[in-house]
């Protein structure tokens, strides 16, 4: 099965030959290595790059163990540079190389080298490597399969594909699991042996049980406002002997964000034009992993749809905040998302349906209290033809939004 990830390929093409190290980041198992090879490597070959000018090393296979020595790796790559033409260095799972930062910095001094790296352990997935190469690197953030990518390789109809997607998510290898049981087993294995272990090992977490409970709480309340203090009260409410402090919870949430397992969205006061640091909302990078933490018990379509919209907006390059607008003295209304990218700004609500006057009033009311002229959008689950109502609000179906990047 071939999954064309043209969105990310185009990102690599845009950044080609810019003199910076291209660092491909993202949650583990989301397809970073596949993006590098075969997708990008084939693109280079198809565009007349000589195969001798593409140096690809996978550091996680036994045959390449000798390259784990940073001095040997450095010498080897430099020995392959035979002329002044451009060379493309593709290094997969670079975190296996000790002191790889120094090696990569050395490559930057060679004008005819283009360096692309991926990594899959917690150190590489965290923001550490981006900080290490600040000003000398370009990050390409890769997400699990979007619904558009997922649907492009599915045999089923649109609605059955949606049902599967909101249950099992978009990790590419989920498509190779043939039964429901296989999919569940795969996700639980990734949950326990990859994601949890990474967070624990990187951050030396001593209390795995509390970490898991915290993730389960976040999983069961995606899209709900919360903060470490509120979460610590939940712990104490469920277990009077709990000693988990809000400071520890803050650290755990930070670890989960650094591993790209969850994302945090901060509230923004639209009229006051300022950020409100607490409480925040948390969303999962992959909905299948989220569901696995709850043993697939809570498949609430409204919250999951909101999560999917949030990640889709991030993937499209938007900065996404939660909107807050005051409508009377000390009373505020919430807008699910404020999506910003350059001069573009959209106010977006997520709703399964707006089929009653009460539901329409609930969704329209926050928009009526905004005094600027940026586009207001409601994304609904209903299978509707996109239209703009009398108040200038765009109503669009979830499938039109997800399958058409220009839909907004």
C-alpha positions as a Markdown table, in Angstrom:
| # | Residue | x | y | z |
|---|---|---|---|---|
| 1 | Unk | 0.0 | 0.0 | 0.0 |
| 2 | Unk | 1.4 | 3.4 | -1.0 |
| 3 | Unk | 0.4 | 6.4 | 0.9 |
| 4 | Unk | 1.2 | 9.7 | -0.9 |
| 5 | Unk | 2.1 | 12.3 | 1.7 |
| 6 | Unk | 2.3 | 15.2 | -0.8 |
| 7 | Unk | 1.6 | 17.8 | 1.8 |
| 8 | Unk | 4.9 | 17.0 | 3.6 |
| 9 | Unk | 6.8 | 16.3 | 0.4 |
| 10 | Unk | 6.0 | 19.8 | -0.7 |
| 11 | Unk | 7.2 | 21.2 | 2.6 |
| 12 | Unk | 10.6 | 19.5 | 2.0 |
| 13 | Unk | 10.7 | 20.8 | -1.5 |
| 14 | Unk | 10.0 | 24.3 | -0.4 |
| 15 | Unk | 12.9 | 24.1 | 2.1 |
| 16 | Unk | 15.3 | 22.4 | -0.3 |
| 17 | Unk | 18.7 | 24.1 | -0.7 |
| 18 | Unk | 18.1 | 26.7 | 2.0 |
| 19 | Unk | 21.4 | 26.0 | 3.7 |
| 20 | Unk | 19.7 | 24.8 | 6.9 |
| 21 | Unk | 19.4 | 21.3 | 8.5 |
| 22 | Unk | 16.0 | 19.9 | 7.9 |
| 23 | Unk | 14.7 | 18.3 | 11.0 |
| 24 | Unk | 11.7 | 16.0 | 10.6 |
| 25 | Unk | 9.9 | 15.8 | 13.9 |
| 26 | Unk | 6.6 | 14.3 | 15.1 |
| 27 | Unk | 5.0 | 11.6 | 17.3 |
| 28 | Unk | 6.6 | 8.2 | 16.9 |
| 29 | Unk | 5.2 | 5.9 | 14.2 |
| 30 | Unk | 3.6 | 8.8 | 12.3 |
| 31 | Unk | 5.6 | 8.2 | 9.1 |
| 32 | Unk | 8.7 | 10.4 | 9.4 |
| 33 | Unk | 11.1 | 7.7 | 8.1 |
| 34 | Unk | 8.8 | 6.9 | 5.2 |
| 35 | Unk | 8.7 | 10.5 | 4.2 |
| 36 | Unk | 12.4 | 10.6 | 4.0 |
| 37 | Unk | 12.8 | 7.4 | 2.1 |
| 38 | Unk | 11.2 | 6.4 | -0.2 |
| 39 | Unk | 9.1 | 9.6 | -0.7 |
| 40 | Unk | 11.7 | 12.3 | -0.7 |
| 41 | Unk | 14.5 | 10.1 | -2.0 |
| 42 | Unk | 12.4 | 9.1 | -5.0 |
| 43 | Unk | 11.6 | 12.7 | -5.6 |
| 44 | Unk | 15.3 | 13.6 | -5.8 |
| 45 | Unk | 16.0 | 10.7 | -8.2 |
| 46 | Unk | 13.1 | 11.6 | -10.4 |
| 47 | Unk | 14.5 | 15.2 | -10.6 |
| 48 | Unk | 17.9 | 14.1 | -11.9 |
| 49 | Unk | 19.9 | 14.0 | -8.7 |
| 50 | Unk | 22.6 | 11.4 | -9.2 |
| 51 | Unk | 22.2 | 8.5 | -6.8 |
| 52 | Unk | 25.8 | 8.9 | -5.9 |
| 53 | Unk | 24.9 | 12.3 | -4.5 |
| 54 | Unk | 22.3 | 10.9 | -2.1 |
| 55 | Unk | 23.9 | 9.4 | 1.0 |
| 56 | Unk | 21.3 | 7.6 | 3.1 |
| 57 | Unk | 22.0 | 5.9 | 6.4 |
| 58 | Unk | 19.6 | 4.1 | 8.7 |
| 59 | Unk | 21.0 | 4.0 | 12.2 |
| 60 | Unk | 18.6 | 1.5 | 13.6 |
| 61 | Unk | 19.8 | -1.5 | 11.6 |
| 62 | Unk | 22.6 | -3.8 | 12.6 |
| 63 | Unk | 24.4 | -3.6 | 9.3 |
| 64 | Unk | 25.1 | 0.1 | 9.9 |
| 65 | Unk | 26.4 | -0.2 | 13.5 |
| 66 | Unk | 29.8 | 1.1 | 12.5 |
| 67 | Unk | 28.3 | 4.5 | 11.6 |
| 68 | Unk | 27.2 | 4.9 | 15.3 |
| 69 | Unk | 30.7 | 6.1 | 16.0 |
| 70 | Unk | 30.4 | 9.9 | 15.4 |
| 71 | Unk | 34.0 | 10.2 | 14.3 |
| 72 | Unk | 33.6 | 7.4 | 11.8 |
| 73 | Unk | 30.3 | 8.8 | 10.6 |
| 74 | Unk | 31.8 | 12.2 | 10.1 |
| 75 | Unk | 34.8 | 10.8 | 8.2 |
| 76 | Unk | 32.7 | 8.5 | 6.1 |
| 77 | Unk | 30.3 | 11.1 | 4.8 |
| 78 | Unk | 33.1 | 13.6 | 4.0 |
| 79 | Unk | 34.9 | 10.8 | 2.1 |
| 80 | Unk | 31.9 | 10.4 | -0.1 |
| 81 | Unk | 32.0 | 14.1 | -1.3 |
| 82 | Unk | 33.9 | 13.8 | -4.6 |
| 83 | Unk | 33.0 | 17.1 | -6.3 |
| 84 | Unk | 31.4 | 20.5 | -5.8 |
| 85 | Unk | 27.9 | 19.4 | -6.8 |
| 86 | Unk | 25.1 | 19.2 | -4.3 |
| 87 | Unk | 25.0 | 16.2 | -2.0 |
| 88 | Unk | 21.9 | 15.1 | -0.1 |
| 89 | Unk | 22.5 | 13.5 | 3.3 |
| 90 | Unk | 19.5 | 11.6 | 4.6 |
| 91 | Unk | 20.0 | 10.4 | 8.2 |
| 92 | Unk | 17.3 | 8.3 | 9.7 |
| 93 | Unk | 17.1 | 7.7 | 13.5 |
| 94 | Unk | 20.1 | 10.0 | 14.1 |
| 95 | Unk | 19.5 | 9.9 | 17.9 |
| 96 | Unk | 21.4 | 6.5 | 17.9 |
| 97 | Unk | 24.6 | 8.4 | 17.2 |
| 98 | Unk | 26.3 | 9.8 | 20.4 |
| 99 | Unk | 27.1 | 13.6 | 20.1 |
| 100 | Unk | 25.2 | 13.8 | 16.8 |
| 101 | Unk | 24.7 | 17.5 | 17.3 |
| 102 | Unk | 28.4 | 18.1 | 16.8 |
| 103 | Unk | 28.5 | 16.0 | 13.7 |
| 104 | Unk | 25.6 | 17.9 | 12.2 |
| 105 | Unk | 27.0 | 21.3 | 13.0 |
| 106 | Unk | 30.2 | 20.3 | 11.2 |
| 107 | Unk | 28.1 | 19.4 | 8.0 |
| 108 | Unk | 26.7 | 23.0 | 8.1 |
| 109 | Unk | 30.2 | 24.3 | 7.2 |
| 110 | Unk | 30.2 | 22.4 | 3.9 |
| 111 | Unk | 28.4 | 24.5 | 1.3 |
| 112 | Unk | 27.4 | 21.6 | -1.0 |
| 113 | Unk | 25.7 | 19.5 | 1.7 |
| 114 | Unk | 21.9 | 19.4 | 2.2 |
| 115 | Unk | 21.2 | 17.5 | 5.5 |
| 116 | Unk | 17.9 | 15.9 | 6.4 |
| 117 | Unk | 17.4 | 14.0 | 9.7 |
| 118 | Unk | 14.7 | 12.2 | 11.5 |
| 119 | Unk | 14.6 | 10.6 | 15.0 |
| 120 | Unk | 12.2 | 8.6 | 17.0 |
| 121 | Unk | 13.2 | 8.5 | 20.7 |
| 122 | Unk | 12.1 | 11.0 | 23.3 |
| 123 | Unk | 15.2 | 13.1 | 23.2 |
| 124 | Unk | 14.8 | 13.7 | 19.5 |
| 125 | Unk | 11.0 | 14.1 | 19.7 |
| 126 | Unk | 11.3 | 16.8 | 22.4 |
| 127 | Unk | 12.1 | 20.4 | 21.6 |
| 128 | Unk | 15.7 | 19.9 | 22.7 |
| 129 | Unk | 17.1 | 19.3 | 19.2 |
| 130 | Unk | 15.2 | 22.3 | 17.8 |
| 131 | Unk | 16.8 | 24.5 | 20.6 |
| 132 | Unk | 20.2 | 23.0 | 19.9 |
| 133 | Unk | 20.1 | 24.1 | 16.2 |
| 134 | Unk | 18.1 | 27.4 | 16.6 |
| 135 | Unk | 18.8 | 29.6 | 13.6 |
| 136 | Unk | 20.5 | 26.7 | 11.8 |
| 137 | Unk | 17.6 | 24.4 | 11.3 |
| 138 | Unk | 14.2 | 24.1 | 9.7 |
| 139 | Unk | 11.6 | 21.9 | 11.4 |
| 140 | Unk | 9.1 | 19.9 | 9.4 |
| 141 | Unk | 6.4 | 18.7 | 11.8 |
| 142 | Unk | 4.8 | 15.5 | 10.7 |
| 143 | Unk | 1.4 | 14.3 | 12.0 |
| 144 | Unk | -0.3 | 11.0 | 11.7 |
| 145 | Unk | -2.4 | 10.5 | 8.6 |
| 146 | Unk | -5.0 | 13.2 | 8.2 |
| 147 | Unk | -8.5 | 12.0 | 7.3 |
| 148 | Unk | -7.9 | 13.0 | 3.7 |
| 149 | Unk | -4.7 | 10.8 | 3.6 |
| 150 | Unk | -6.5 | 8.0 | 5.4 |
| 151 | Unk | -9.5 | 8.0 | 3.1 |
| 152 | Unk | -7.3 | 8.1 | 0.0 |
| 153 | Unk | -6.2 | 4.6 | 0.6 |
| 154 | Unk | -9.4 | 3.1 | 2.0 |
| 155 | Unk | -11.8 | 0.9 | 0.1 |
| 156 | Unk | -14.8 | 1.7 | 2.2 |
| 157 | Unk | -17.3 | 4.6 | 1.7 |
| 158 | Unk | -16.9 | 8.0 | 3.3 |
| 159 | Unk | -19.0 | 7.3 | 6.4 |
| 160 | Unk | -17.5 | 3.9 | 7.2 |
| 161 | Unk | -14.0 | 5.4 | 6.8 |
| 162 | Unk | -14.9 | 8.2 | 9.2 |
| 163 | Unk | -16.2 | 5.7 | 11.8 |
| 164 | Unk | -12.9 | 3.8 | 11.5 |
| 165 | Unk | -10.8 | 6.9 | 11.7 |
| 166 | Unk | -12.5 | 8.3 | 14.8 |
| 167 | Unk | -12.0 | 4.9 | 16.5 |
| 168 | Unk | -8.5 | 3.9 | 15.4 |
| 169 | Unk | -6.9 | 7.1 | 14.3 |
| 170 | Unk | -4.2 | 7.8 | 11.7 |
| 171 | Unk | -1.0 | 6.0 | 12.6 |
| 172 | Unk | 0.0 | 4.6 | 9.1 |
| 173 | Unk | 0.5 | 1.0 | 10.2 |
| 174 | Unk | -3.0 | 0.8 | 11.5 |
| 175 | Unk | -4.0 | 0.4 | 7.8 |
| 176 | Unk | -2.2 | -2.9 | 7.7 |
| 177 | Unk | -4.1 | -4.4 | 10.6 |
| 178 | Unk | -6.9 | -6.5 | 9.1 |
| 179 | Unk | -9.3 | -6.9 | 12.0 |
| 180 | Unk | -10.7 | -4.7 | 14.8 |
| 181 | Unk | -8.9 | -6.9 | 17.3 |
| 182 | Unk | -5.6 | -6.5 | 15.5 |
| 183 | Unk | -6.0 | -2.7 | 15.4 |
| 184 | Unk | -6.8 | -2.5 | 19.1 |
| 185 | Unk | -3.8 | -4.8 | 20.0 |
| 186 | Unk | -1.5 | -2.7 | 17.8 |
| 187 | Unk | -2.5 | 0.6 | 19.4 |
| 188 | Unk | -2.3 | -0.8 | 22.9 |
| 189 | Unk | 1.2 | -2.2 | 22.1 |
| 190 | Unk | 2.3 | 1.2 | 20.8 |
| 191 | Unk | 0.8 | 2.9 | 23.9 |
| 192 | Unk | 2.6 | 0.7 | 26.4 |
| 193 | Unk | 5.9 | -0.1 | 24.7 |
| 194 | Unk | 6.5 | 3.2 | 22.8 |
| 195 | Unk | 4.8 | 6.2 | 24.1 |
| 196 | Unk | 4.6 | 5.5 | 27.8 |
| 197 | Unk | 8.1 | 4.1 | 27.9 |
| 198 | Unk | 9.6 | 7.0 | 26.1 |
| 199 | Unk | 8.1 | 9.5 | 28.5 |
| 200 | Unk | 9.2 | 7.5 | 31.5 |
| 201 | Unk | 12.7 | 6.9 | 30.3 |
| 202 | Unk | 13.5 | 10.3 | 29.1 |
| 203 | Unk | 12.1 | 12.1 | 32.2 |
| 204 | Unk | 13.0 | 9.5 | 34.8 |
| 205 | Unk | 9.3 | 9.3 | 35.9 |
| 206 | Unk | 9.1 | 7.3 | 39.1 |
| 207 | Unk | 5.3 | 6.9 | 39.4 |
| 208 | Unk | 4.0 | 5.3 | 36.2 |
| 209 | Unk | 0.6 | 4.7 | 37.7 |
| 210 | Unk | -0.1 | 8.4 | 38.3 |
| 211 | Unk | 1.2 | 9.3 | 34.8 |
| 212 | Unk | -1.2 | 6.8 | 33.3 |
| 213 | Unk | -4.1 | 8.1 | 35.4 |
| 214 | Unk | -3.3 | 11.6 | 34.3 |
| 215 | Unk | -3.3 | 10.6 | 30.6 |
| 216 | Unk | -6.7 | 8.8 | 31.1 |
| 217 | Unk | -8.2 | 12.0 | 32.7 |
| 218 | Unk | -7.0 | 14.1 | 29.8 |
| 219 | Unk | -8.2 | 11.5 | 27.4 |
| 220 | Unk | -11.7 | 11.5 | 28.9 |
| 221 | Unk | -12.0 | 15.3 | 28.8 |
| 222 | Unk | -10.5 | 16.4 | 25.5 |
| 223 | Unk | -11.6 | 19.9 | 24.7 |
| 224 | Unk | -12.4 | 20.7 | 28.3 |
| 225 | Unk | -10.8 | 23.6 | 30.1 |
| 226 | Unk | -8.4 | 22.4 | 32.9 |
| 227 | Unk | -5.1 | 23.2 | 34.6 |
| 228 | Unk | -2.7 | 21.4 | 37.0 |
| 229 | Unk | -4.4 | 22.6 | 40.1 |
| 230 | Unk | -7.8 | 21.4 | 38.9 |
| 231 | Unk | -6.3 | 18.1 | 37.9 |
| 232 | Unk | -4.7 | 17.7 | 41.3 |
| 233 | Unk | -8.1 | 18.1 | 42.9 |
| 234 | Unk | -9.5 | 15.4 | 40.7 |
| 235 | Unk | -6.7 | 13.1 | 41.8 |
| 236 | Unk | -7.4 | 13.8 | 45.5 |
| 237 | Unk | -11.2 | 13.4 | 44.9 |
| 238 | Unk | -10.6 | 9.9 | 43.5 |
| 239 | Unk | -7.9 | 9.0 | 46.0 |
| 240 | Unk | -7.8 | 10.7 | 49.3 |
| 241 | Unk | -4.2 | 9.4 | 49.9 |
| 242 | Unk | -2.9 | 10.9 | 46.6 |
| 243 | Unk | 0.3 | 13.0 | 47.1 |
| 244 | Unk | 0.4 | 14.1 | 43.5 |
| 245 | Unk | 0.9 | 17.9 | 43.5 |
| 246 | Unk | -0.1 | 20.4 | 40.9 |
| 247 | Unk | 3.7 | 21.0 | 40.2 |
| 248 | Unk | 4.2 | 17.4 | 39.4 |
| 249 | Unk | 1.1 | 17.4 | 37.2 |
| 250 | Unk | 2.5 | 20.5 | 35.4 |
| 251 | Unk | 5.7 | 18.6 | 34.7 |
| 252 | Unk | 3.9 | 15.5 | 33.5 |
| 253 | Unk | 1.8 | 17.6 | 31.1 |
| 254 | Unk | 5.0 | 19.2 | 29.8 |
| 255 | Unk | 6.6 | 15.8 | 29.2 |
| 256 | Unk | 3.5 | 14.6 | 27.3 |
| 257 | Unk | 3.7 | 17.8 | 25.1 |
| 258 | Unk | 7.4 | 17.4 | 24.5 |
| 259 | Unk | 6.8 | 13.9 | 23.2 |
| 260 | Unk | 4.1 | 15.3 | 20.9 |
| 261 | Unk | 1.5 | 13.0 | 22.4 |
| 262 | Unk | -0.7 | 15.9 | 23.4 |
| 263 | Unk | -1.0 | 19.5 | 22.3 |
| 264 | Unk | -2.0 | 22.5 | 24.5 |
| 265 | Unk | -4.3 | 25.3 | 23.3 |
| 266 | Unk | -4.3 | 28.6 | 25.3 |
| 267 | Unk | -7.3 | 30.9 | 25.7 |
| 268 | Unk | -7.3 | 34.3 | 24.0 |
| 269 | Unk | -9.5 | 37.2 | 25.0 |
| 270 | Unk | -10.7 | 38.5 | 21.7 |
| 271 | Unk | -11.9 | 42.0 | 22.9 |
| 272 | Unk | -9.1 | 42.4 | 25.4 |
| 273 | Unk | -6.6 | 41.2 | 22.9 |
| 274 | Unk | -4.6 | 39.2 | 25.5 |
| 275 | Unk | -3.9 | 35.6 | 26.3 |
| 276 | Unk | -5.3 | 34.0 | 29.4 |
| 277 | Unk | -2.7 | 31.5 | 30.7 |
| 278 | Unk | -5.1 | 29.2 | 32.6 |
| 279 | Unk | -7.1 | 27.1 | 32.2 |
| 280 | Unk | -6.1 | 25.5 | 28.9 |
| 281 | Unk | -7.4 | 22.8 | 26.6 |
| 282 | Unk | -5.5 | 19.6 | 25.7 |
| 283 | Unk | -5.9 | 17.6 | 22.5 |
| 284 | Unk | -4.3 | 14.3 | 21.3 |
| 285 | Unk | -2.1 | 14.2 | 18.3 |
| 286 | Unk | -3.6 | 10.8 | 17.3 |
| 287 | Unk | -7.2 | 9.9 | 18.3 |
| 288 | Unk | -6.5 | 6.2 | 18.1 |
| 289 | Unk | -3.8 | 6.5 | 20.8 |
| 290 | Unk | -6.2 | 8.6 | 22.9 |
| 291 | Unk | -8.9 | 5.9 | 22.6 |
| 292 | Unk | -6.4 | 3.2 | 23.6 |
| 293 | Unk | -5.8 | 4.9 | 26.9 |
| 294 | Unk | -9.5 | 4.6 | 27.6 |
| 295 | Unk | -9.7 | 1.0 | 26.3 |
| 296 | Unk | -12.0 | 2.3 | 23.5 |
| 297 | Unk | -14.8 | 2.9 | 26.0 |
| 298 | Unk | -15.5 | 6.6 | 25.2 |
| 299 | Unk | -15.9 | 7.2 | 21.5 |
| 300 | Unk | -17.9 | 10.5 | 21.8 |
| 301 | Unk | -18.1 | 11.8 | 18.3 |
| 302 | Unk | -18.6 | 15.5 | 19.2 |
| 303 | Unk | -15.4 | 15.7 | 21.3 |
| 304 | Unk | -13.4 | 13.6 | 18.9 |
| 305 | Unk | -14.5 | 15.7 | 15.9 |
| 306 | Unk | -13.3 | 18.8 | 17.7 |
| 307 | Unk | -9.9 | 17.1 | 18.4 |
| 308 | Unk | -9.6 | 16.1 | 14.7 |
| 309 | Unk | -10.4 | 19.7 | 13.5 |
| 310 | Unk | -7.8 | 21.1 | 15.9 |
| 311 | Unk | -5.0 | 18.8 | 14.6 |
| 312 | Unk | -6.0 | 19.4 | 11.0 |
| 313 | Unk | -5.6 | 23.2 | 11.6 |
| 314 | Unk | -2.2 | 22.7 | 13.1 |
| 315 | Unk | -1.2 | 20.5 | 10.2 |
| 316 | Unk | -2.2 | 23.2 | 7.8 |
| 317 | Unk | 0.1 | 25.6 | 9.5 |
| 318 | Unk | -2.3 | 27.6 | 11.7 |
| 319 | Unk | -1.6 | 28.8 | 15.2 |
| 320 | Unk | -4.7 | 27.7 | 17.1 |
| 321 | Unk | -6.1 | 29.2 | 20.3 |
| 322 | Unk | -9.3 | 29.0 | 22.2 |
| 323 | Unk | -11.4 | 32.1 | 21.8 |
| 324 | Unk | -13.1 | 34.0 | 24.7 |
| 325 | Unk | -15.4 | 36.9 | 24.1 |
| 326 | Unk | -17.2 | 38.9 | 26.8 |
| 327 | Unk | -20.9 | 39.5 | 26.2 |
| 328 | Unk | -22.0 | 41.2 | 29.4 |
| 329 | Unk | -20.4 | 42.2 | 32.7 |
| 330 | Unk | -18.1 | 39.3 | 33.8 |
| 331 | Unk | -19.9 | 36.9 | 31.5 |
| 332 | Unk | -17.9 | 35.2 | 28.7 |
| 333 | Unk | -18.7 | 33.0 | 25.8 |
| 334 | Unk | -16.2 | 30.5 | 24.2 |
| 335 | Unk | -15.3 | 30.0 | 20.6 |
| 336 | Unk | -13.7 | 26.6 | 20.0 |
| 337 | Unk | -10.8 | 27.9 | 17.8 |
| 338 | Unk | -9.1 | 31.0 | 16.6 |
| 339 | Unk | -6.9 | 30.0 | 13.7 |
| 340 | Unk | -4.2 | 32.4 | 12.7 |
| 341 | Unk | -1.7 | 32.1 | 9.8 |
| 342 | Unk | -0.1 | 35.4 | 8.6 |
| 343 | Unk | -2.9 | 37.7 | 7.6 |
| 344 | Unk | -5.4 | 34.9 | 7.7 |
| 345 | Unk | -7.7 | 34.6 | 10.8 |
| 346 | Unk | -10.8 | 32.4 | 11.2 |
| 347 | Unk | -13.2 | 31.9 | 14.1 |
| 348 | Unk | -14.3 | 28.3 | 14.1 |
| 349 | Unk | -17.0 | 26.4 | 16.0 |
| 350 | Unk | -17.2 | 22.6 | 16.0 |
| 351 | Unk | -20.8 | 21.1 | 16.2 |
| 352 | Unk | -22.2 | 17.8 | 15.3 |
| 353 | Unk | -25.4 | 19.5 | 14.2 |
| 354 | Unk | -27.3 | 22.8 | 14.3 |
| 355 | Unk | -30.7 | 21.3 | 13.6 |
| 356 | Unk | -32.6 | 23.2 | 16.2 |
| 357 | Unk | -33.1 | 26.9 | 17.0 |
| 358 | Unk | -31.6 | 26.3 | 20.5 |
| 359 | Unk | -28.5 | 24.7 | 19.0 |
| 360 | Unk | -28.2 | 27.4 | 16.4 |
| 361 | Unk | -28.4 | 30.1 | 19.0 |
| 362 | Unk | -25.7 | 28.4 | 21.1 |
| 363 | Unk | -23.3 | 28.3 | 18.2 |
| 364 | Unk | -24.1 | 31.7 | 16.7 |
| 365 | Unk | -24.2 | 33.7 | 19.9 |
| 366 | Unk | -20.4 | 34.0 | 20.5 |
| 367 | Unk | -19.9 | 35.2 | 16.9 |
| 368 | Unk | -22.4 | 38.0 | 17.4 |
| 369 | Unk | -20.2 | 39.5 | 20.1 |
| 370 | Unk | -17.1 | 39.8 | 18.0 |
| 371 | Unk | -16.5 | 43.3 | 16.6 |
| 372 | Unk | -14.0 | 42.6 | 13.8 |
| 373 | Unk | -14.6 | 41.3 | 10.3 |
| 374 | Unk | -12.7 | 38.0 | 10.1 |
| 375 | Unk | -14.6 | 35.0 | 8.8 |
| 376 | Unk | -16.8 | 33.0 | 11.2 |
| 377 | Unk | -17.2 | 29.3 | 10.5 |
| 378 | Unk | -19.2 | 26.5 | 11.9 |
| 379 | Unk | -18.1 | 23.0 | 11.0 |
| 380 | Unk | -20.9 | 20.4 | 11.4 |
| 381 | Unk | -21.0 | 16.7 | 11.1 |
| 382 | Unk | -24.2 | 17.0 | 8.9 |
| 383 | Unk | -23.8 | 16.2 | 5.2 |
| 384 | Unk | -24.5 | 19.7 | 4.0 |
| 385 | Unk | -23.6 | 21.8 | 1.0 |
| 386 | Unk | -21.5 | 24.7 | 2.3 |
| 387 | Unk | -23.4 | 27.9 | 2.6 |
| 388 | Unk | -23.2 | 31.3 | 4.2 |
| 389 | Unk | -26.2 | 32.3 | 6.3 |
| 390 | Unk | -27.8 | 35.7 | 6.6 |
| 391 | Unk | -25.4 | 36.7 | 9.4 |
| 392 | Unk | -22.4 | 36.0 | 7.2 |
| 393 | Unk | -21.5 | 32.7 | 9.0 |
| 394 | Unk | -20.1 | 30.0 | 6.8 |
| 395 | Unk | -21.6 | 26.5 | 7.5 |
| 396 | Unk | -19.5 | 23.7 | 6.2 |
| 397 | Unk | -19.6 | 19.9 | 6.6 |
| 398 | Unk | -16.8 | 18.1 | 8.3 |
| 399 | Unk | -16.0 | 16.1 | 5.2 |
| 400 | Unk | -15.8 | 19.2 | 3.0 |
| 401 | Unk | -13.4 | 20.7 | 5.5 |
| 402 | Unk | -11.2 | 17.7 | 5.9 |
| 403 | Unk | -11.0 | 16.7 | 2.2 |
| 404 | Unk | -10.5 | 20.2 | 0.8 |
| 405 | Unk | -7.6 | 22.2 | 2.1 |
| 406 | Unk | -9.0 | 25.4 | 0.5 |
| 407 | Unk | -12.4 | 24.9 | 2.2 |
| 408 | Unk | -12.1 | 27.8 | 4.7 |
